[in-house]
């Protein structure tokens, strides 16, 4: 039996696939949807990243240093 995990089914119509190839395609689809669901759950479980506060300060020439020429 050949290893179907690395096979490329992109150019093959469903009618031409063997039952083993269809089963492998279904396994890949299930693994893909499971990974998406897990990623979504992890994203929802974690707190949102805090946004850094923007601070505005008055420009002071004495603290800014000498002007470059």
FENNORNOR-V636568 format. One record per backbone hydrogen bond with DSSP energy under -0.5 kcal/mol. CO is the residue of the C=O (numbers start at 1). NH is the residue of the N-H. Records with the same first field share a line. If there is no record, write none. Layout:
CO = NH / NH
This chain:
2 = 4
4 = 7
7 = 9
9 = 12
13 = 16
14 = 17
18 = 22
19 = 23
20 = 24
21 = 25
22 = 26
23 = 27
24 = 28
25 = 29
26 = 30
27 = 31
28 = 32
29 = 33
30 = 34
31 = 35
32 = 36
33 = 37
34 = 38
35 = 39
36 = 40
37 = 41
38 = 42
39 = 43
40 = 44
41 = 45
42 = 46
53 = 55
55 = 57
60 = 63 / 64
61 = 65
